[in-house]
Amino acid sequence: MNTPSYGAPWQQIFVHAMLEIDSPRVASKIAAAEDAVSKRLNELPLNQANAEELQALISAINKLRSAKAEAVARHSGY
């Protein structure tokens, strides 16, 4: 799959997960993105210099949670 290049590895994994929303692989893609985001949060120093990336990581977490909820609802018939 050709997708635009994004700066950080976690961003690439996140974008691939969001593009798989209607795929049978959605659960594994979301899990991989959650792991990548979590790993980056644990690596990243919490300071003002990293504020923009921290905001992006928090936004990604929220979007992944929503995507996971939608995928569960879609596959359970609700």
Backbone as XML, in Angstrom:
<?xml version="1.0"?>
<chain id="A" units="angstrom">
  <residue number="1" name="MET">
    <atom name="N" x="0.848" y="-1.171" z="0.000"/>
    <atom name="CA" x="0.000" y="0.000" z="0.000"/>
    <atom name="C" x="0.891" y="1.232" z="0.000"/>
  </residue>
  <residue number="2" name="ASN">
    <atom name="N" x="0.645" y="2.169" z="-0.898"/>
    <atom name="CA" x="1.408" y="3.407" z="-0.943"/>
    <atom name="C" x="0.684" y="4.472" z="-0.145"/>
  </residue>
  <residue number="3" name="THR">
    <atom name="N" x="1.349" y="4.953" z="0.898"/>
    <atom name="CA" x="0.794" y="6.027" z="1.702"/>
    <atom name="C" x="1.841" y="7.118" z="1.808"/>
  </residue>
  <residue number="4" name="PRO">
    <atom name="N" x="1.412" y="8.324" z="2.122"/>
    <atom name="CA" x="2.383" y="9.397" z="2.271"/>
    <atom name="C" x="3.380" y="9.077" z="3.368"/>
  </residue>
  <residue number="5" name="SER">
    <atom name="N" x="4.561" y="9.625" z="3.250"/>
    <atom name="CA" x="5.586" y="9.437" z="4.259"/>
    <atom name="C" x="5.322" y="10.377" z="5.430"/>
  </residue>
  <residue number="6" name="TYR">
    <atom name="N" x="5.388" y="9.868" z="6.627"/>
    <atom name="CA" x="5.214" y="10.658" z="7.829"/>
    <atom name="C" x="6.488" y="10.553" z="8.640"/>
  </residue>
  <residue number="7" name="GLY">
    <atom name="N" x="6.757" y="11.562" z="9.448"/>
    <atom name="CA" x="8.014" y="11.691" z="10.163"/>
    <atom name="C" x="8.399" y="10.533" z="11.056"/>
  </residue>
  <residue number="8" name="ALA">
    <atom name="N" x="7.621" y="10.259" z="12.060"/>
    <atom name="CA" x="7.985" y="9.267" z="13.062"/>
    <atom name="C" x="7.410" y="7.894" z="12.710"/>
  </residue>
  <residue number="9" name="PRO">
    <atom name="N" x="8.123" y="6.837" z="13.087"/>
    <atom name="CA" x="7.605" y="5.489" z="12.810"/>
    <atom name="C" x="6.205" y="5.252" z="13.382"/>
  </residue>
  <residue number="10" name="TRP">
    <atom name="N" x="5.928" y="5.780" z="14.588"/>
    <atom name="CA" x="4.597" y="5.567" z="15.160"/>
    <atom name="C" x="3.523" y="6.186" z="14.270"/>
  </residue>
  <residue number="11" name="GLN">
    <atom name="N" x="3.854" y="7.304" z="13.597"/>
    <atom name="CA" x="2.876" y="7.959" z="12.725"/>
    <atom name="C" x="2.564" y="7.088" z="11.516"/>
  </residue>
  <residue number="12" name="GLN">
    <atom name="N" x="3.561" y="6.432" z="10.971"/>
    <atom name="CA" x="3.343" y="5.543" z="9.833"/>
    <atom name="C" x="2.427" y="4.384" z="10.218"/>
  </residue>
  <residue number="13" name="ILE">
    <atom name="N" x="2.690" y="3.791" z="11.370"/>
    <atom name="CA" x="1.878" y="2.666" z="11.844"/>
    <atom name="C" x="0.444" y="3.134" z="12.113"/>
  </residue>
  <residue number="14" name="PHE">
    <atom name="N" x="0.305" y="4.315" z="12.701"/>
    <atom name="CA" x="-1.013" y="4.883" z="12.978"/>
    <atom name="C" x="-1.792" y="5.084" z="11.683"/>
  </residue>
  <residue number="15" name="VAL">
    <atom name="N" x="-1.165" y="5.694" z="10.686"/>
    <atom name="CA" x="-1.841" y="5.951" z="9.407"/>
    <atom name="C" x="-2.279" y="4.637" z="8.761"/>
  </residue>
  <residue number="16" name="HIS">
    <atom name="N" x="-1.431" y="3.640" z="8.786"/>
    <atom name="CA" x="-1.804" y="2.340" z="8.210"/>
    <atom name="C" x="-3.000" y="1.738" z="8.954"/>
  </residue>
  <residue number="17" name="ALA">
    <atom name="N" x="-3.047" y="1.893" z="10.258"/>
    <atom name="CA" x="-4.187" y="1.375" z="11.029"/>
    <atom name="C" x="-5.469" y="2.099" z="10.644"/>
  </residue>
  <residue number="18" name="MET">
    <atom name="N" x="-5.395" y="3.411" z="10.509"/>
    <atom name="CA" x="-6.590" y="4.182" z="10.183"/>
    <atom name="C" x="-7.074" y="3.882" z="8.767"/>
  </residue>
  <residue number="19" name="LEU">
    <atom name="N" x="-6.185" y="3.498" z="7.886"/>
    <atom name="CA" x="-6.578" y="3.154" z="6.519"/>
    <atom name="C" x="-7.192" y="1.755" z="6.426"/>
  </residue>
  <residue number="20" name="GLU">
    <atom name="N" x="-7.064" y="0.953" z="7.451"/>
    <atom name="CA" x="-7.564" y="-0.421" z="7.452"/>
    <atom name="C" x="-8.926" y="-0.556" z="8.134"/>
  </residue>
  <residue number="21" name="ILE">
    <atom name="N" x="-9.601" y="0.510" z="8.408"/>
    <atom name="CA" x="-10.809" y="0.487" z="9.227"/>
    <atom name="C" x="-11.855" y="-0.508" z="8.724"/>
  </residue>
  <residue number="22" name="ASP">
    <atom name="N" x="-12.007" y="-0.679" z="7.442"/>
    <atom name="CA" x="-13.007" y="-1.614" z="6.925"/>
    <atom name="C" x="-12.404" y="-2.954" z="6.513"/>
  </residue>
  <residue number="23" name="SER">
    <atom name="N" x="-11.245" y="-3.254" z="7.010"/>
    <atom name="CA" x="-10.537" y="-4.479" z="6.645"/>
    <atom name="C" x="-10.640" y="-5.519" z="7.761"/>
  </residue>
  <residue number="24" name="PRO">
    <atom name="N" x="-10.555" y="-6.798" z="7.406"/>
    <atom name="CA" x="-10.526" y="-7.832" z="8.442"/>
    <atom name="C" x="-9.278" y="-7.727" z="9.325"/>
  </residue>
  <residue number="25" name="ARG">
    <atom name="N" x="-8.270" y="-6.990" z="8.869"/>
    <atom name="CA" x="-7.030" y="-6.842" z="9.630"/>
    <atom name="C" x="-7.062" y="-5.660" z="10.579"/>
  </residue>
  <residue number="26" name="VAL">
    <atom name="N" x="-8.201" y="-5.026" z="10.721"/>
    <atom name="CA" x="-8.280" y="-3.799" z="11.511"/>
    <atom name="C" x="-7.816" y="-4.012" z="12.951"/>
  </residue>
  <residue number="27" name="ALA">
    <atom name="N" x="-8.199" y="-5.082" z="13.590"/>
    <atom name="CA" x="-7.827" y="-5.298" z="14.993"/>
    <atom name="C" x="-6.316" y="-5.378" z="15.164"/>
  </residue>
  <residue number="28" name="SER">
    <atom name="N" x="-5.651" y="-6.106" z="14.286"/>
    <atom name="CA" x="-4.197" y="-6.229" z="14.423"/>
    <atom name="C" x="-3.496" y="-4.915" z="14.086"/>
  </residue>
  <residue number="29" name="LYS">
    <atom name="N" x="-4.023" y="-4.172" z="13.130"/>
    <atom name="CA" x="-3.428" y="-2.881" z="12.777"/>
    <atom name="C" x="-3.605" y="-1.874" z="13.916"/>
  </residue>
  <residue number="30" name="ILE">
    <atom name="N" x="-4.784" y="-1.850" z="14.529"/>
    <atom name="CA" x="-5.014" y="-0.945" z="15.655"/>
    <atom name="C" x="-4.120" y="-1.323" z="16.826"/>
  </residue>
  <residue number="31" name="ALA">
    <atom name="N" x="-3.996" y="-2.609" z="17.105"/>
    <atom name="CA" x="-3.132" y="-3.060" z="18.201"/>
    <atom name="C" x="-1.679" y="-2.655" z="17.951"/>
  </residue>
  <residue number="32" name="ALA">
    <atom name="N" x="-1.216" y="-2.793" z="16.728"/>
    <atom name="CA" x="0.152" y="-2.399" z="16.392"/>
    <atom name="C" x="0.338" y="-0.895" z="16.580"/>
  </residue>
  <residue number="33" name="ALA">
    <atom name="N" x="-0.652" y="-0.120" z="16.176"/>
    <atom name="CA" x="-0.573" y="1.336" z="16.332"/>
    <atom name="C" x="-0.590" y="1.721" z="17.809"/>
  </residue>
  <residue number="34" name="GLU">
    <atom name="N" x="-1.442" y="1.073" z="18.593"/>
    <atom name="CA" x="-1.479" y="1.351" z="20.029"/>
    <atom name="C" x="-0.135" y="1.043" z="20.672"/>
  </residue>
  <residue number="35" name="ASP">
    <atom name="N" x="0.478" y="-0.051" z="20.284"/>
    <atom name="CA" x="1.800" y="-0.411" z="20.820"/>
    <atom name="C" x="2.849" y="0.627" z="20.435"/>
  </residue>
  <residue number="36" name="ALA">
    <atom name="N" x="2.829" y="1.060" z="19.181"/>
    <atom name="CA" x="3.808" y="2.045" z="18.705"/>
    <atom name="C" x="3.641" y="3.381" z="19.430"/>
  </residue>
  <residue number="37" name="VAL">
    <atom name="N" x="2.398" y="3.812" z="19.603"/>
    <atom name="CA" x="2.131" y="5.069" z="20.290"/>
    <atom name="C" x="2.561" y="4.966" z="21.751"/>
  </residue>
  <residue number="38" name="SER">
    <atom name="N" x="2.219" y="3.870" z="22.389"/>
    <atom name="CA" x="2.591" y="3.662" z="23.788"/>
    <atom name="C" x="4.109" y="3.655" z="23.960"/>
  </residue>
  <residue number="39" name="LYS">
    <atom name="N" x="4.790" y="2.965" z="23.072"/>
    <atom name="CA" x="6.252" y="2.910" z="23.133"/>
    <atom name="C" x="6.839" y="4.312" z="23.003"/>
  </residue>
  <residue number="40" name="ARG">
    <atom name="N" x="6.318" y="5.087" z="22.048"/>
    <atom name="CA" x="6.829" y="6.442" z="21.853"/>
    <atom name="C" x="6.544" y="7.327" z="23.062"/>
  </residue>
  <residue number="41" name="LEU">
    <atom name="N" x="5.372" y="7.182" z="23.659"/>
    <atom name="CA" x="5.059" y="7.959" z="24.863"/>
    <atom name="C" x="6.038" y="7.646" z="25.986"/>
  </residue>
  <residue number="42" name="ASN">
    <atom name="N" x="6.428" y="6.389" z="26.108"/>
    <atom name="CA" x="7.375" y="5.996" z="27.151"/>
    <atom name="C" x="8.792" y="6.492" z="26.870"/>
  </residue>
  <residue number="43" name="GLU">
    <atom name="N" x="9.125" y="6.687" z="25.611"/>
    <atom name="CA" x="10.459" y="7.159" z="25.220"/>
    <atom name="C" x="10.603" y="8.672" z="25.301"/>
  </residue>
  <residue number="44" name="LEU">
    <atom name="N" x="9.531" y="9.369" z="25.045"/>
    <atom name="CA" x="9.571" y="10.814" z="24.838"/>
    <atom name="C" x="9.640" y="11.568" z="26.160"/>
  </residue>
  <residue number="45" name="PRO">
    <atom name="N" x="10.662" y="12.403" z="26.340"/>
    <atom name="CA" x="10.709" y="13.228" z="27.549"/>
    <atom name="C" x="9.517" y="14.187" z="27.589"/>
  </residue>
  <residue number="46" name="LEU">
    <atom name="N" x="8.928" y="14.326" z="28.756"/>
    <atom name="CA" x="7.775" y="15.211" z="28.924"/>
    <atom name="C" x="8.275" y="16.622" z="29.194"/>
  </residue>
  <residue number="47" name="ASN">
    <atom name="N" x="8.447" y="17.395" z="28.119"/>
    <atom name="CA" x="8.866" y="18.784" z="28.259"/>
    <atom name="C" x="8.271" y="19.610" z="27.127"/>
  </residue>
  <residue number="48" name="GLN">
    <atom name="N" x="8.423" y="20.908" z="27.251"/>
    <atom name="CA" x="7.817" y="21.835" z="26.292"/>
    <atom name="C" x="8.328" y="21.608" z="24.871"/>
  </residue>
  <residue number="49" name="ALA">
    <atom name="N" x="9.569" y="21.200" z="24.738"/>
    <atom name="CA" x="10.147" y="20.985" z="23.408"/>
    <atom name="C" x="9.412" y="19.878" z="22.653"/>
  </residue>
  <residue number="50" name="ASN">
    <atom name="N" x="8.783" y="18.970" z="23.373"/>
    <atom name="CA" x="8.075" y="17.846" z="22.759"/>
    <atom name="C" x="6.561" y="18.008" z="22.789"/>
  </residue>
  <residue number="51" name="ALA">
    <atom name="N" x="6.087" y="19.198" z="23.116"/>
    <atom name="CA" x="4.649" y="19.426" z="23.286"/>
    <atom name="C" x="3.842" y="19.072" z="22.037"/>
  </residue>
  <residue number="52" name="GLU">
    <atom name="N" x="4.339" y="19.421" z="20.875"/>
    <atom name="CA" x="3.590" y="19.155" z="19.639"/>
    <atom name="C" x="3.444" y="17.659" z="19.391"/>
  </residue>
  <residue number="53" name="GLU">
    <atom name="N" x="4.522" y="16.913" z="19.572"/>
    <atom name="CA" x="4.430" y="15.465" z="19.366"/>
    <atom name="C" x="3.573" y="14.823" z="20.442"/>
  </residue>
  <residue number="54" name="LEU">
    <atom name="N" x="3.672" y="15.299" z="21.670"/>
    <atom name="CA" x="2.829" y="14.760" z="22.739"/>
    <atom name="C" x="1.353" y="14.967" z="22.424"/>
  </residue>
  <residue number="55" name="GLN">
    <atom name="N" x="1.003" y="16.132" z="21.908"/>
    <atom name="CA" x="-0.387" y="16.381" z="21.507"/>
    <atom name="C" x="-0.804" y="15.431" z="20.394"/>
  </residue>
  <residue number="56" name="ALA">
    <atom name="N" x="0.086" y="15.209" z="19.441"/>
    <atom name="CA" x="-0.215" y="14.290" z="18.342"/>
    <atom name="C" x="-0.400" y="12.870" z="18.853"/>
  </residue>
  <residue number="57" name="LEU">
    <atom name="N" x="0.402" y="12.467" z="19.818"/>
    <atom name="CA" x="0.277" y="11.122" z="20.394"/>
    <atom name="C" x="-1.052" y="10.965" z="21.130"/>
  </residue>
  <residue number="58" name="ILE">
    <atom name="N" x="-1.427" y="11.969" z="21.899"/>
    <atom name="CA" x="-2.705" y="11.914" z="22.622"/>
    <atom name="C" x="-3.866" y="11.871" z="21.641"/>
  </residue>
  <residue number="59" name="SER">
    <atom name="N" x="-3.782" y="12.661" z="20.591"/>
    <atom name="CA" x="-4.815" y="12.640" z="19.555"/>
    <atom name="C" x="-4.891" y="11.261" z="18.902"/>
  </residue>
  <residue number="60" name="ALA">
    <atom name="N" x="-3.752" y="10.674" z="18.628"/>
    <atom name="CA" x="-3.719" y="9.339" z="18.024"/>
    <atom name="C" x="-4.372" y="8.306" z="18.939"/>
  </residue>
  <residue number="61" name="ILE">
    <atom name="N" x="-4.091" y="8.388" z="20.230"/>
    <atom name="CA" x="-4.709" y="7.458" z="21.192"/>
    <atom name="C" x="-6.227" y="7.576" z="21.128"/>
  </residue>
  <residue number="62" name="ASN">
    <atom name="N" x="-6.728" y="8.797" z="21.134"/>
    <atom name="CA" x="-8.179" y="9.003" z="21.091"/>
    <atom name="C" x="-8.788" y="8.481" z="19.801"/>
  </residue>
  <residue number="63" name="LYS">
    <atom name="N" x="-8.118" y="8.725" z="18.678"/>
    <atom name="CA" x="-8.627" y="8.242" z="17.397"/>
    <atom name="C" x="-8.583" y="6.722" z="17.327"/>
  </residue>
  <residue number="64" name="LEU">
    <atom name="N" x="-7.553" y="6.111" z="17.879"/>
    <atom name="CA" x="-7.476" y="4.639" z="17.888"/>
    <atom name="C" x="-8.579" y="4.040" z="18.755"/>
  </residue>
  <residue number="65" name="ARG">
    <atom name="N" x="-8.859" y="4.666" z="19.887"/>
    <atom name="CA" x="-9.951" y="4.179" z="20.749"/>
    <atom name="C" x="-11.284" y="4.235" z="20.006"/>
  </residue>
  <residue number="66" name="SER">
    <atom name="N" x="-11.518" y="5.340" z="19.306"/>
    <atom name="CA" x="-12.762" y="5.467" z="18.536"/>
    <atom name="C" x="-12.826" y="4.443" z="17.413"/>
  </residue>
  <residue number="67" name="ALA">
    <atom name="N" x="-11.708" y="4.257" z="16.727"/>
    <atom name="CA" x="-11.661" y="3.286" z="15.629"/>
    <atom name="C" x="-11.898" y="1.875" z="16.148"/>
  </residue>
  <residue number="68" name="LYS">
    <atom name="N" x="-11.330" y="1.579" z="17.311"/>
    <atom name="CA" x="-11.514" y="0.245" z="17.897"/>
    <atom name="C" x="-12.980" y="0.026" z="18.262"/>
  </residue>
  <residue number="69" name="ALA">
    <atom name="N" x="-13.604" y="1.031" z="18.864"/>
    <atom name="CA" x="-15.016" y="0.932" z="19.236"/>
    <atom name="C" x="-15.892" y="0.748" z="17.996"/>
  </residue>
  <residue number="70" name="GLU">
    <atom name="N" x="-15.601" y="1.484" z="16.946"/>
    <atom name="CA" x="-16.364" y="1.353" z="15.702"/>
    <atom name="C" x="-16.181" y="-0.032" z="15.085"/>
  </residue>
  <residue number="71" name="ALA">
    <atom name="N" x="-14.962" y="-0.541" z="15.112"/>
    <atom name="CA" x="-14.691" y="-1.863" z="14.542"/>
    <atom name="C" x="-15.416" y="-2.952" z="15.319"/>
  </residue>
  <residue number="72" name="VAL">
    <atom name="N" x="-15.412" y="-2.832" z="16.644"/>
    <atom name="CA" x="-16.115" y="-3.814" z="17.480"/>
    <atom name="C" x="-17.611" y="-3.765" z="17.191"/>
  </residue>
  <residue number="73" name="ALA">
    <atom name="N" x="-18.164" y="-2.563" z="17.113"/>
    <atom name="CA" x="-19.592" y="-2.418" z="16.833"/>
    <atom name="C" x="-19.940" y="-2.976" z="15.457"/>
  </residue>
  <residue number="74" name="ARG">
    <atom name="N" x="-19.105" y="-2.711" z="14.480"/>
    <atom name="CA" x="-19.355" y="-3.169" z="13.112"/>
    <atom name="C" x="-19.332" y="-4.702" z="13.032"/>
  </residue>
  <residue number="75" name="HIS">
    <atom name="N" x="-18.396" y="-5.311" z="13.731"/>
    <atom name="CA" x="-18.254" y="-6.761" z="13.652"/>
    <atom name="C" x="-19.219" y="-7.495" z="14.583"/>
  </residue>
  <residue number="76" name="SER">
    <atom name="N" x="-19.802" y="-6.776" z="15.529"/>
    <atom name="CA" x="-20.779" y="-7.432" z="16.403"/>
    <atom name="C" x="-22.207" y="-7.193" z="15.920"/>
  </residue>
  <residue number="77" name="GLY">
    <atom name="N" x="-22.355" y="-6.407" z="14.857"/>
    <atom name="CA" x="-23.672" y="-6.201" z="14.280"/>
    <atom name="C" x="-24.464" y="-5.057" z="14.867"/>
  </residue>
  <residue number="78" name="TYR">
    <atom name="N" x="-23.840" y="-4.208" z="15.677"/>
    <atom name="CA" x="-24.550" y="-3.062" z="16.268"/>
    <atom name="C" x="-24.362" y="-1.824" z="15.466"/>
  </residue>
</chain>
